[in-house]
């Protein structure tokens, strides 16, 4: 049982690091997206795909950020941080 719990803890710590990296990447992408030059270049290069991605991000970005926060809180609570 102790071995299993140890393995589970290591797995959860690895997942937390992966999710932290993903959240960091998401935040960096958000900073770039707010830069008008970056958005214009993207829209010019990708046109319709850029519009679709912008609509998707506007619609789901808050829900995704909320999911990441809830997951972080759960991991922090689980690991007593």
N, C-alpha and C positions, 0 to 999 in steps of 0.2 A: 504494500500500500504506500509506504514512504517513497519507494522508487517511482511509482506511478505519479504521486503528487509532485515529486521533484521534476519529473519529465513534463508534467502539465505546466508547472510554474515556468520552466525554461521555454516551453512552447508559447505561453502567454506573453512572456517578456519579449521573445522574438517578434511576435505579432504586434505588440505595442510599438516596438521600434519601427517595424514596417509601416504601421499606420501613422506614426509620427512623421516618418519620411514622406508619406503620401500627403499628409496634411500640410507639411512644409512646402511641398511642391505645389499643392493647390493654392496656398497663400501667395506664393511667388507668381503663379500664373494670374492670380487676381490682381496683383500689383501691376503686372505687365498689361493686363486687359484694361486697366483704368488709364493707362497712358494712351492718349488719343492717337499719337503717331503709330504705335503698335497696332491699335485697333484698325486704323485706316489701311495700313500695309496689309494686315490680314484680310480685311474685307476686299481690297483690290486684288489680292492674289487668289482668294478662294470664293469670292462673291457669294453665290447662293449657299455654299456650305458655311461660310462665315456667318451669314444671317441666321441659318438654322442653329448653329452652335450658340450664337448670342441669345436667341430666344430660349434655347434649352437651359443655358446657364442662368438666365434671368428667372426662369420658372423654377428650377430645381436647386439652385446654389444654396439658398437658405436652408432647405430641407437637408441637403448633404452636410452642410456645416453643423447643423443641429445634431445629425447622426454622429459625426466625428466627436463633438463635445460630449454627447451622452456616453459614447464608447470610452472616451478618455476618463470620464468620471467613474464609470464602472470599473475600469482597470485600476484607477487610483484607489478606489475603495477596496477592491479585492486585494491589492498589494499594500494597503495601509500607507499610502503616500499623502 
